[in-house]
Amino acid sequence: MSMGGMIQWAVGKPGAGRSARRSALWALGLLVAVFCGLAGRLYDLQVQQHDHYAKRRAANSTRTVTLVGTRGTIRTEDGVALAQTTFSGASLAVNPRVVPGNERAVVALRLAQILGRDTEWAAELERQLYERREKAYYTIRREVDPETAGRISAAIEAGELPGIELRAIETREYPLGNFAPHLVGFVDSDMRGQEGVERALEQYLAATPGRRVITVDALGRPMQGVDDAVNAARDGADVVLTINAGIQAIVEEELRACVAKWDPVTVSVIVMDTNSGALLALANYPNFDPNKPGTDAAARKNIAITDPFEPGSMFKPLIVCGAYQKGLLTPDSLIEYTPELSIPGRRKQITDHGHEIPSSELLFHNGRNCVPVGAALVKSSNTVMTRIGLMLGCKDLHDTIRALGFGQRTGFDLGGQAFGESAGRVRPLKDWTVPSSIPSVSIGYEVQVTPMQMLNCFNAIANGGKVYKPYVVGKVVSRDGKVLYQAQPTELLETGLTREVTREMMNETLKRVVSGEGTAGSGALKEYRIAGKTGTAHKVKQGQYSSDKICSFVGYAPADNPALTVIVVVNEARAKVLNKWGWRIRHYGGTVAAPVMSRIVLRSLKHLGVPEDSEPVLEAVRDR
C-alpha cells in the first residue's frame, strides 16, 4: 500500500463513515510521535549539548576576571633585590564574551572617542569584538596615560563600556641595572624567563594566575547581592642567590677599572667560596642591562662558562700535583734545568725565553745544573714542566687532568648544555703523542678550559682536594615562608689528591709565586697572603699562534686558611700602558690579571671581616 493510501485508510474518505477506533489509534500514534520528538530534543539539549549551552549561558551572564599573581623576587644572600615585579600604570583590555552583540558598534565608537581615534579604528575594533566573541580577554592598548585612564574608568562605571577593563601593568624591574646580569637573566614581554636564574627557575618564579567569576546583567554590569566565585592567584616563590652584593659590587668596580686601563676584548671574573663551591660573585665584560637586554647576543653570553681558552701556565700546578700524588717528586726534588729543551720528533724547542732561572739559583748535582721542583714552578719554567710531563707519560698525564674534571662540564646550576656551557677540550688519549702532547699540555696548551672549570679545579688545591659543583642558587622560598629548595655543597668527582699534596706541598709553592720571587709579585698584599698562579697564553688566529694573549691569574686567600678562590681572565689586552718609569708594561698574567685579583681579594676579605694575617707579608712588586 502506498503512503497516500495508508493516510486515506487512517482518516477515511470524505463523507464515509469513519471508524472511531481507527481515529483514536491515529491520534494516539501522533501524540506518541510528538512526545518522542520532544523527549529526544529535550535529551539533546539537557544531556548531549548541556556543556555547550552552559558555556553560552555563562558567557552571557558572567564575566571572568583574571587575577594576576606576582612573579617571585630574586635576591642576594645578604638581601639585596636583583629582580622584582611592580604593578603601575594601566593597560586597556576587553572581554569580548561580555560585550552584548547589539552593542559592539556602540562600545567601539565610544572607546574610539575617548582614545581620540577615528571611525575606521572603531570599525576594526567592532570587527575584532565579533571575531573574538567566544574568546577570553585580549589587550587593546598596553599602556594608557592617567588622564585617559580616568575617562575610561568613568565610562565603565556609567555602564557605557561593558566588557572593557583597566588593568595594572605588570613590570619586571632590575633595580641595579647591569649588576650580575649574566646570573640574573631577564624576561620577555610575557614575563617568561629568557636567561640566567629567570629562565632556570621559571617553574618557581612564575605566578599561577587565579580568576574571579562575576555574575552580570544584560548590560554587563555586576549584579548586586550575588557572591563572586574566586580562585585566588598564587604568587611565585622568591629565589635567594649565594651572591654577596658587597663582593659583587667590588668585582664589578674592579672589572670596570681593568677595562678602562687595558682595553680588553673580554674579561671574566669569578669569586667562589673555597669550602663549598658557592659563587660569591661573577661578572663578565661586555655585559648588558636586563631592563633593556637589547639584541646583542654576545653581550648577554656568560663567557665564564661558554668560552674555553688555552690556560697557559695556570695549568702547571695541577700537573705538578699529579706528580706529587704519584710519589714521583716532592717540592724539594732536584730536576735538571736547561733554558731550552729539545724533544725527539718535535721540530720546535721548548724554551724559557724571557724568564730563565738565574744561574745563581741553580744547584750543581750529578754533573748537571738542577733546580728544586718548587722553585721551578715559582719561576714558571716551561722546560722543567715538560720534563715532569715526560716523567708522567701520556697516560698518567691524561689521567691527572681528567681526574680533576677537565674535559667535562662543571655541574654548575646555571650551566649545562641548555645554557651553552662548554666542557672545554681534552683530546682522547689515543690522539696524544709524546713529541706533541706532553710538551704542549705540560705548559697549558693543547687543552681548553673555561674560567669556571679552571677556578673549580684550582679550588681543589685550596680546600684539600675537593672539586665541588659550583652553584649560585642558595634556596627557594615560597611567599608563606616554606623552603622549597635548599642547596648543599656537592662534590663533582673524586680527584685522588690528598691534603698533604695540596695544602702542604703545593700551598707553600703557590705562596712564593705571589711574591717578589715569583711571576705574580704585582699581586702580593701586605694584609693577606695570596697563593696562586699566573697564566699567559698566545691566542690562535687564522690557524696559528699570534702575538695576542690571554692573561689570567687564579688563586686563593688567605693562603693558610682560604676563604675565597678567585679567577681573573683578561682576553687580549690592547692598551699601551706605561709604568712609573715610562716603560711599556708587557701583557702578562702577572702584570694584567694579578693586580686585579689582589685588589678584589683585599676588598672582599675586608668586607667579610676576615682578620689580617699575623705573619708579615712580602712587599708587593709593582709594574714589573
C-alpha positions in Angstrom: 0.0 0.0 0.0 1.3 3.5 -0.9 1.8 6.2 1.7 -1.2 8.1 0.4 -3.3 5.0 0.7 -2.3 4.5 4.3 -3.2 8.1 5.2 -6.5 7.7 3.4 -7.2 4.4 5.3 -6.4 6.1 8.6 -8.6 9.1 8.2 -11.2 7.6 5.9 -12.7 9.0 2.7 -14.7 12.3 2.8 -18.2 11.6 3.6 -17.6 8.0 4.5 -18.3 6.6 8.0 -15.1 6.6 9.8 -14.0 4.1 12.5 -13.8 5.7 15.9 -11.2 3.2 17.0 -9.0 3.9 14.0 -9.2 7.6 14.6 -8.2 7.1 18.2 -5.3 5.0 17.3 -4.2 7.5 14.8 -4.4 10.4 17.3 -2.6 8.3 19.9 0.2 7.4 17.5 0.6 11.1 16.5 0.7 12.1 20.2 3.4 9.4 20.9 5.4 10.6 17.9 5.3 14.2 19.1 6.1 13.2 22.6 9.1 11.1 21.5 10.3 14.0 19.3 10.1 16.4 22.2 11.8 13.9 24.6 14.6 13.4 22.1 15.0 17.1 21.7 15.0 17.7 25.4 17.6 14.9 25.9 19.8 16.5 23.2 19.6 19.9 24.9 19.9 18.8 28.5 22.4 16.0 28.1 24.1 16.0 24.7 24.6 19.7 24.4 24.5 20.6 28.1 28.1 21.8 28.3 27.8 23.9 25.1 24.7 25.8 26.3 26.0 26.1 29.8 29.1 27.8 28.4 26.9 30.1 26.3 24.8 31.0 29.3 27.9 31.6 31.4 29.3 33.8 28.7 26.2 35.9 28.6 25.5 36.1 32.3 29.0 36.0 33.8 32.4 37.7 33.2 35.7 36.2 34.3 38.4 38.4 35.6 41.9 37.0 35.6 43.7 37.5 38.9 47.3 38.1 38.3 49.9 36.8 40.8 53.3 38.4 41.4 56.4 36.8 40.0 58.9 35.9 42.7 61.8 38.2 43.7 65.5 37.3 43.1 67.7 38.4 46.0 71.4 38.2 47.0 72.3 36.2 50.1 72.5 39.5 52.0 69.0 40.6 51.0 69.5 42.9 48.0 66.8 42.7 45.4 68.2 42.0 41.9 64.8 41.3 40.2 61.3 42.3 41.4 57.8 42.8 40.0 55.8 46.0 40.3 52.3 47.0 39.2 51.9 50.5 37.9 50.0 52.5 35.3 47.1 50.9 33.3 46.6 48.8 30.3 43.3 48.6 28.4 41.7 45.1 27.9 38.4 43.7 26.8 36.5 40.5 27.4 34.6 40.1 24.0 32.2 37.5 25.5 30.7 40.1 27.8 30.1 42.7 25.2 26.4 42.3 24.0 26.2 41.6 20.3 23.9 44.6 19.6 26.2 47.0 21.5 29.6 46.2 19.8 29.4 49.1 17.5 28.4 51.5 20.3 31.2 50.3 22.6 33.8 50.5 19.8 32.7 54.0 18.9 32.6 55.3 22.5 36.0 53.9 23.2 37.4 55.5 20.0 36.1 58.8 21.1 37.8 58.5 24.5 41.1 57.4 22.9 40.9 60.1 20.2 40.8 57.5 17.4 38.8 57.7 14.1 35.8 55.7 12.9 38.0 53.4 10.9 39.7 52.3 14.2 36.2 51.9 15.8 35.1 49.7 12.9 38.2 47.5 13.2 37.6 47.1 17.0 34.0 46.2 16.3 35.2 43.5 13.9 37.7 42.2 16.5 34.9 42.0 19.1 32.8 39.9 16.7 35.6 37.6 15.6 36.8 37.1 19.2 33.2 36.8 20.7 33.8 33.4 22.1 37.3 34.1 23.4 38.8 35.5 26.6 40.5 38.8 27.3 42.9 40.5 24.9 44.8 43.8 25.3 43.6 46.8 23.2 46.4 49.1 24.4 49.4 48.1 26.6 49.7 51.5 28.3 47.1 54.2 28.9 48.1 57.7 30.3 46.5 58.6 33.6 44.1 61.2 32.2 42.7 58.9 29.6 42.5 56.1 32.1 40.3 58.4 34.3 37.9 59.0 31.4 37.7 55.3 30.6 37.1 54.4 34.3 34.2 56.9 34.5 32.6 55.4 31.3 32.9 51.9 32.7 31.2 53.0 36.0 28.4 54.6 33.9 27.8 51.3 32.2 28.9 52.7 28.8 31.7 50.1 28.2 30.6 46.6 29.1 33.4 44.1 28.9 36.1 46.8 29.0 38.6 46.8 31.8 41.6 48.8 33.0 44.4 46.6 34.4 47.5 47.5 36.3 50.7 47.0 34.2 52.9 44.2 35.5 56.6 45.2 35.1 59.7 43.2 35.8 62.3 45.5 37.2 66.0 45.0 37.8 66.8 47.8 40.3 70.6 47.7 40.0 70.6 47.6 36.2 73.7 45.8 34.8 74.6 44.2 38.1 75.2 40.5 37.8 73.0 40.3 34.6 74.6 37.1 33.4 73.4 35.4 36.5 70.0 37.1 37.0 68.9 37.0 33.3 65.8 38.7 32.1 62.2 38.0 31.0 60.3 38.6 27.7 57.2 40.7 27.3 55.0 37.8 28.5 57.0 37.6 31.8 58.7 34.3 30.8 62.4 33.9 31.8 64.9 34.0 28.9 68.3 33.7 30.5 70.0 33.1 33.9 68.0 32.5 37.0 64.9 33.9 35.4 65.0 31.1 32.9 66.4 28.3 35.0 63.9 28.7 37.9 60.9 29.7 35.8 58.8 27.0 37.5 59.4 28.5 40.9 59.4 32.2 40.0 56.3 32.3 37.8 53.0 33.1 39.4 49.9 30.9 38.9 47.0 33.1 37.8 43.7 32.9 39.6 40.2 34.1 38.5 37.1 35.8 39.7 33.7 34.9 38.1 31.2 37.8 38.3 27.5 37.5 37.6 26.3 40.3 35.3 23.1 41.6 34.0 22.2 42.1 30.3 24.3 45.3 30.1 27.3 43.5 31.5 27.0 45.2 34.9 27.8 43.3 38.1 24.7 42.1 39.8 24.3 43.2 43.4 23.8 40.6 46.1 25.4 37.8 44.2 28.7 36.4 45.5 31.6 36.2 43.2 33.3 32.8 42.7 37.0 33.4 43.4 40.0 31.2 42.8 42.9 33.2 44.2 46.2 33.6 42.3 49.4 32.0 43.7 52.4 34.3 43.8 55.7 33.0 42.6 58.4 31.9 45.0 61.5 34.0 45.9 64.9 32.9 44.9 67.9 33.6 47.2 71.3 33.5 45.5 74.6 32.8 47.1 76.0 36.0 45.6 77.1 38.6 48.2 76.0 42.0 47.0 79.1 43.7 48.5 81.6 41.4 46.9 79.7 41.5 43.6 79.9 45.3 43.7 83.6 45.1 44.3 84.1 42.8 41.4 82.1 44.9 39.1 84.1 48.0 40.0 87.4 46.4 39.6 86.4 44.9 36.3 85.4 48.3 35.0 88.8 49.7 36.1 90.5 46.8 34.3 88.6 47.5 31.1 89.4 51.2 31.3 93.1 50.5 31.8 93.8 47.6 29.4 91.0 47.9 26.8 90.5 44.1 26.5 88.2 42.2 24.2 86.5 40.4 27.1 87.1 39.9 30.8 85.7 37.3 33.1 85.9 37.3 37.0 84.5 34.7 39.4 84.7 34.6 43.2 84.0 31.3 44.9 83.6 30.2 48.5 86.6 27.9 48.8 84.9 25.4 51.1 81.6 24.9 49.4 81.7 25.8 45.7 79.1 28.6 46.2 79.6 31.6 44.0 80.0 34.9 45.8 80.4 37.0 42.6 80.5 36.6 38.9 81.0 39.3 36.3 81.8 39.5 32.6 82.7 42.2 30.1 80.8 43.0 27.9 77.6 42.9 29.8 74.1 44.3 29.5 71.2 45.9 31.3 68.4 43.3 31.8 65.9 46.2 31.9 66.8 46.7 28.3 68.5 43.5 27.2 68.7 44.6 23.5 69.7 42.4 20.6 73.4 42.0 21.2 73.7 38.2 21.9 77.4 38.5 22.5 76.9 40.9 25.4 74.4 38.5 27.0 76.6 35.5 26.8 78.0 34.2 30.1 81.6 33.8 28.9 82.6 32.5 32.3 81.1 29.1 31.2 80.7 29.3 27.4 84.1 30.4 26.1 87.0 28.0 26.5 90.6 29.1 26.2 94.1 27.6 26.5 95.1 28.3 30.1 98.9 28.5 29.7 100.9 28.4 33.0 97.8 28.4 35.2 97.7 24.7 34.4 101.1 23.9 35.7 100.4 23.5 39.4 97.7 20.9 38.7 100.1 18.8 36.7 102.8 19.0 39.4 100.1 17.9 42.0 99.7 14.8 39.9 103.4 14.1 40.1 103.4 14.7 43.8 100.4 12.4 44.3 102.1 9.6 42.4 105.2 9.9 44.6 107.4 10.8 41.7 108.5 14.1 43.1 108.4 16.5 46.1 108.8 20.2 46.2 112.5 19.7 47.1 113.2 17.1 44.4 116.0 18.3 42.1 115.4 18.2 38.4 117.7 19.1 35.6 117.4 22.6 34.3 118.2 24.0 30.9 116.7 27.1 29.4 116.0 25.2 26.2 114.8 21.6 25.7 114.6 19.6 22.5 112.1 16.7 22.3 112.9 13.9 19.7 110.3 14.1 17.0 109.4 17.7 17.8 110.6 20.4 15.5 110.2 23.4 17.8 112.2 23.6 21.1 110.6 24.2 24.4 112.2 27.4 25.9 112.1 29.6 28.9 113.0 32.6 26.8 112.4 35.8 28.7 112.1 34.2 32.1 115.1 31.9 32.5 116.0 30.8 36.0 119.2 32.7 37.1 122.3 30.6 37.4 122.6 31.8 41.0 119.5 29.9 41.9 120.7 26.6 40.3 122.3 23.7 42.1 125.0 21.6 40.6 124.1 18.0 41.1 125.4 14.8 39.5 127.2 16.9 36.9 124.2 18.9 35.8 122.5 22.2 36.7 119.4 21.4 38.7 116.6 23.2 40.4 114.1 22.2 43.1 110.7 21.4 41.6 109.0 24.0 43.8 111.4 26.8 42.7 110.9 25.8 39.0 107.1 26.2 39.4 107.6 29.6 41.2 109.6 30.7 38.1 107.1 29.0 35.8 109.8 27.1 33.9 108.4 25.6 30.7 111.4 23.2 30.3 111.1 21.8 33.8 107.4 21.3 33.4 108.0 19.4 30.2 110.5 17.2 32.0 107.8 16.5 34.6 105.3 15.7 31.9 107.7 13.3 30.3 108.2 11.6 33.7 104.4 11.1 33.9 104.0 9.9 30.4 100.9 10.3 28.2 98.6 8.1 30.1 99.3 9.4 33.6 99.3 13.0 32.4 96.0 12.4 30.7 94.5 10.7 33.8 95.7 13.5 36.0 93.8 16.3 34.2 90.7 14.2 33.6 90.6 13.3 37.3 90.4 17.0 38.1 87.3 17.4 35.9 88.8 18.9 32.7 87.0 17.9 29.6 83.6 17.8 31.3 81.0 20.3 32.4 81.2 21.6 36.0 77.7 20.8 37.1 77.0 24.5 37.6 73.3 25.0 38.3 73.1 27.7 35.7 75.2 25.8 33.2 74.9 22.6 31.2 74.0 22.4 27.5 70.9 24.4 27.9 72.9 27.5 28.9 75.7 26.9 26.4 78.2 25.7 29.0 81.4 24.3 27.3 83.0 21.1 28.5 86.4 22.5 27.4 88.6 20.3 25.4 90.9 17.4 26.3 91.7 15.2 23.3 91.3 11.5 23.7 94.3 9.6 24.9 94.6 7.8 21.6 95.3 11.1 19.9 98.2 12.1 22.3 101.8 11.8 21.3 105.0 12.3 23.3 106.6 14.9 21.0 103.4 17.0 20.7 101.0 16.4 23.5 103.3 16.2 26.5 105.3 19.4 26.0 102.1 21.3 25.0 99.8 20.1 27.8 102.6 20.5 30.4 102.7 24.2 29.8 98.9 24.7 29.3 98.4 24.3 25.6 96.5 21.7 23.5 93.8 21.8 26.2 91.0 24.2 26.6 89.2 25.2 29.7 86.5 27.7 30.7 87.1 30.2 33.5 84.6 28.3 35.7 86.4 25.0 35.1 89.8 26.4 35.8 88.6 28.1 39.0 86.7 25.0 40.2 89.7 22.6 39.6 92.3 25.0 41.1 90.0 25.4 44.1 90.8 21.7 44.9 94.3 22.9 45.9 92.8 25.5 48.2 90.4 23.1 50.0 92.5 20.0 50.2 91.5 18.1 47.1 87.7 18.5 46.6 86.2 19.6 43.2 82.7 20.9 44.0 79.8 21.5 41.8 79.7 25.3 41.6 76.3 26.8 42.4 74.6 30.2 42.7 71.1 29.3 43.7 71.1 29.2 47.5 67.4 28.5 48.3 63.9 28.9 47.0 61.3 30.2 49.5 57.5 30.4 48.9 55.6 33.5 49.9 54.4 31.8 53.0 57.9 31.2 54.1 58.2 27.5 53.2 61.6 26.5 51.9 61.0 24.7 48.6 64.7 24.1 47.8 67.9 24.4 49.8 71.3 24.0 48.1 74.0 21.8 49.7 77.7 21.6 48.7 78.2 18.6 46.4 81.4 17.1 45.1 81.6 16.8 41.4 84.2 14.0 41.4 87.0 12.3 43.4 90.3 13.9 42.4 92.5 11.5 44.4 94.5 14.4 45.7 95.3 14.4 49.4 95.6 17.3 51.8 99.4 16.6 52.1 99.8 17.2 48.4 97.5 20.2 48.1 97.7 22.0 51.5 101.3 21.2 52.4 103.3 20.7 49.3 101.6 22.9 46.7 100.3 25.6 49.0 103.8 26.6 50.1 105.0 26.9 46.5 102.0 28.9 45.4 102.5 31.4 48.2 106.0 32.0 46.8 104.5 32.7 43.3 102.7 35.7 44.7 105.9 37.4 46.0 109.0 39.2 44.7 110.3 35.7 44.0 107.6 34.6 41.6 105.7 35.7 38.5 102.8 37.3 40.4 104.7 39.7 42.6 102.5 42.6 41.5 99.6 40.8 43.1 101.1 40.5 46.6 99.3 42.1 49.5 100.7 43.4 52.9 97.5 42.4 54.7 96.8 38.9 53.4 99.0 36.1 51.9 97.7 35.1 48.5 98.6 31.7 46.8 98.1 31.4 43.1 99.4 31.0 39.6 99.6 33.3 36.6 98.8 32.3 33.1 99.8 33.9 29.8 98.7 32.1 26.6 99.1 33.2 23.0 95.8 33.1 21.0 95.3 31.2 17.8 94.3 33.4 14.9 93.9 32.2 11.4 95.2 28.8 12.3 98.4 29.8 14.0 99.5 31.3 17.3 99.6 35.1 17.2 101.1 37.8 19.4 97.8 38.4 21.1 97.4 36.9 24.5 95.0 35.8 27.2 96.3 37.0 30.6 95.0 35.3 33.7 95.5 34.7 37.3 93.9 32.2 39.7 94.4 31.9 43.4 93.0 31.9 46.9 93.3 33.7 50.2 94.2 33.8 53.0 96.6 31.2 51.8 96.9 29.2 55.0 93.2 29.3 55.8 91.4 30.0 52.5 88.0 31.7 52.4 87.9 32.8 48.7 89.1 31.4 45.5 89.2 33.9 42.6 90.0 33.9 38.9 90.5 36.8 36.5 90.8 36.1 32.8 91.6 39.1 30.5 91.3 38.3 26.8 93.5 40.3 24.6 94.5 43.5 26.4 95.1 46.1 23.7 96.0 49.3 25.5 99.6 50.5 25.8 100.1 51.2 29.5 103.3 52.7 30.9 104.9 52.1 34.3 106.1 54.9 36.6 109.4 54.9 34.7 107.7 55.4 31.4 108.3 51.9 30.1 105.5 50.0 28.5 104.1 47.3 30.7 104.1 44.0 28.8 101.0 42.0 28.8 101.4 39.0 31.1 99.2 37.3 33.7 101.4 38.8 36.4 101.0 42.4 35.1 97.5 42.5 33.8 95.4 40.0 35.8 97.2 39.5 39.1 96.8 43.1 40.3 93.0 43.0 39.6 92.7 39.7 41.5 94.6 41.0 44.5 92.5 44.2 44.8 89.3 42.0 44.7 90.8 39.7 47.4 91.8 42.6 49.7 88.5 44.4 49.5 86.4 41.2 49.7 88.2 39.8 52.7 87.8 43.2 54.4 84.1 43.2 53.5 83.7 39.8 55.1 85.6 40.8 58.2 88.4 38.2 57.7 91.3 39.0 60.1 94.6 40.0 58.5 97.4 37.6 58.5 99.6 37.8 61.6 102.8 36.9 59.8 104.4 39.7 57.8 103.7 39.5 54.1 106.4 40.3 51.5 106.3 43.7 49.8 104.3 43.7 46.6 106.3 44.1 43.4 104.6 46.7 41.2 104.7 47.4 37.5 107.1 44.6 36.5 
